[in-house]
Amino acid sequence: MGFGGAMAWTVDLDDFNNLCCREPFPLLRTINRELGSLPEQEPTTVDCTKPPAPITPVPPTLTTGVDTGKLCVSVLLEKMAVICNR
């Protein structure tokens, strides 16, 4: 069709839980199919299974400590000495 892109004003009204029994995310999938980004065809059968819940990764462990900067300064001084001695 010659589309260069598509825009959805809001996606929070998309059928994320597959309540319409067609496919989950029908709005986003239709846009992707029309733009050629999604190779699969529109479903022809009724499937009312709810999509799996997203997996949220465990947040990183935050640590506290004091960085004296001694290691950085010594490495920087060594590199400067090498550059200056060339």
CNS distance restraints for C-alpha pairs under 8 A (distance, minus, plus):
assign (resid   3 and name CA) (resid  35 and name CA) 6.82 0.50 0.50
assign (resid   4 and name CA) (resid  35 and name CA) 7.81 0.50 0.50
assign (resid   5 and name CA) (resid  35 and name CA) 7.01 0.50 0.50
assign (resid   6 and name CA) (resid  31 and name CA) 6.96 0.50 0.50
assign (resid  11 and name CA) (resid  27 and name CA) 7.75 0.50 0.50
assign (resid  11 and name CA) (resid  28 and name CA) 7.80 0.50 0.50
assign (resid  14 and name CA) (resid  25 and name CA) 5.75 0.50 0.50
assign (resid  14 and name CA) (resid  26 and name CA) 6.68 0.50 0.50
assign (resid  14 and name CA) (resid  27 and name CA) 5.76 0.50 0.50
assign (resid  14 and name CA) (resid  28 and name CA) 7.56 0.50 0.50
assign (resid  15 and name CA) (resid  19 and name CA) 6.42 0.50 0.50
assign (resid  15 and name CA) (resid  20 and name CA) 7.13 0.50 0.50
assign (resid  15 and name CA) (resid  24 and name CA) 5.99 0.50 0.50
assign (resid  15 and name CA) (resid  25 and name CA) 5.28 0.50 0.50
assign (resid  15 and name CA) (resid  26 and name CA) 6.40 0.50 0.50
assign (resid  15 and name CA) (resid  27 and name CA) 7.60 0.50 0.50
assign (resid  16 and name CA) (resid  24 and name CA) 5.30 0.50 0.50
assign (resid  16 and name CA) (resid  25 and name CA) 5.07 0.50 0.50
assign (resid  16 and name CA) (resid  51 and name CA) 7.73 0.50 0.50
assign (resid  17 and name CA) (resid  24 and name CA) 6.14 0.50 0.50
assign (resid  17 and name CA) (resid  25 and name CA) 7.90 0.50 0.50
assign (resid  17 and name CA) (resid  50 and name CA) 5.37 0.50 0.50
assign (resid  17 and name CA) (resid  51 and name CA) 6.43 0.50 0.50
assign (resid  18 and name CA) (resid  22 and name CA) 6.69 0.50 0.50
assign (resid  18 and name CA) (resid  23 and name CA) 5.70 0.50 0.50
assign (resid  18 and name CA) (resid  24 and name CA) 4.57 0.50 0.50
assign (resid  18 and name CA) (resid  25 and name CA) 7.24 0.50 0.50
assign (resid  18 and name CA) (resid  48 and name CA) 6.14 0.50 0.50
assign (resid  18 and name CA) (resid  49 and name CA) 6.91 0.50 0.50
assign (resid  18 and name CA) (resid  50 and name CA) 5.82 0.50 0.50
assign (resid  18 and name CA) (resid  51 and name CA) 7.35 0.50 0.50
assign (resid  19 and name CA) (resid  48 and name CA) 6.81 0.50 0.50
assign (resid  19 and name CA) (resid  50 and name CA) 8.00 0.50 0.50
assign (resid  20 and name CA) (resid  48 and name CA) 7.46 0.50 0.50
assign (resid  21 and name CA) (resid  46 and name CA) 5.61 0.50 0.50
assign (resid  21 and name CA) (resid  47 and name CA) 5.17 0.50 0.50
assign (resid  21 and name CA) (resid  48 and name CA) 4.32 0.50 0.50
assign (resid  21 and name CA) (resid  49 and name CA) 7.58 0.50 0.50
assign (resid  22 and name CA) (resid  26 and name CA) 7.49 0.50 0.50
assign (resid  22 and name CA) (resid  43 and name CA) 6.68 0.50 0.50
assign (resid  22 and name CA) (resid  45 and name CA) 7.39 0.50 0.50
assign (resid  22 and name CA) (resid  46 and name CA) 5.68 0.50 0.50
assign (resid  22 and name CA) (resid  47 and name CA) 5.97 0.50 0.50
assign (resid  22 and name CA) (resid  48 and name CA) 7.08 0.50 0.50
assign (resid  23 and name CA) (resid  43 and name CA) 7.08 0.50 0.50
assign (resid  23 and name CA) (resid  47 and name CA) 6.78 0.50 0.50
assign (resid  23 and name CA) (resid  48 and name CA) 7.65 0.50 0.50
assign (resid  24 and name CA) (resid  50 and name CA) 7.51 0.50 0.50
assign (resid  24 and name CA) (resid  51 and name CA) 6.60 0.50 0.50
assign (resid  25 and name CA) (resid  29 and name CA) 6.01 0.50 0.50
assign (resid  26 and name CA) (resid  30 and name CA) 5.87 0.50 0.50
assign (resid  27 and name CA) (resid  31 and name CA) 6.35 0.50 0.50
assign (resid  28 and name CA) (resid  32 and name CA) 6.22 0.50 0.50
assign (resid  29 and name CA) (resid  33 and name CA) 6.00 0.50 0.50
assign (resid  29 and name CA) (resid  38 and name CA) 7.23 0.50 0.50
assign (resid  30 and name CA) (resid  34 and name CA) 6.14 0.50 0.50
assign (resid  30 and name CA) (resid  42 and name CA) 7.85 0.50 0.50
assign (resid  31 and name CA) (resid  35 and name CA) 6.26 0.50 0.50
assign (resid  32 and name CA) (resid  36 and name CA) 6.11 0.50 0.50
assign (resid  32 and name CA) (resid  37 and name CA) 5.00 0.50 0.50
assign (resid  32 and name CA) (resid  38 and name CA) 5.30 0.50 0.50
assign (resid  33 and name CA) (resid  37 and name CA) 5.88 0.50 0.50
assign (resid  33 and name CA) (resid  38 and name CA) 4.74 0.50 0.50
assign (resid  33 and name CA) (resid  39 and name CA) 6.62 0.50 0.50
assign (resid  33 and name CA) (resid  40 and name CA) 7.37 0.50 0.50
assign (resid  33 and name CA) (resid  41 and name CA) 7.49 0.50 0.50
assign (resid  69 and name CA) (resid  73 and name CA) 6.12 0.50 0.50
assign (resid  70 and name CA) (resid  74 and name CA) 6.09 0.50 0.50
assign (resid  71 and name CA) (resid  75 and name CA) 6.16 0.50 0.50
assign (resid  72 and name CA) (resid  76 and name CA) 6.03 0.50 0.50
assign (resid  73 and name CA) (resid  77 and name CA) 6.07 0.50 0.50
assign (resid  74 and name CA) (resid  78 and name CA) 6.18 0.50 0.50
assign (resid  75 and name CA) (resid  79 and name CA) 6.27 0.50 0.50
assign (resid  76 and name CA) (resid  80 and name CA) 6.14 0.50 0.50
assign (resid  77 and name CA) (resid  81 and name CA) 6.12 0.50 0.50
assign (resid  78 and name CA) (resid  82 and name CA) 6.34 0.50 0.50
assign (resid  79 and name CA) (resid  83 and name CA) 6.24 0.50 0.50
assign (resid  80 and name CA) (resid  84 and name CA) 6.01 0.50 0.50
assign (resid  81 and name CA) (resid  85 and name CA) 6.04 0.50 0.50
assign (resid  82 and name CA) (resid  86 and name CA) 6.63 0.50 0.50
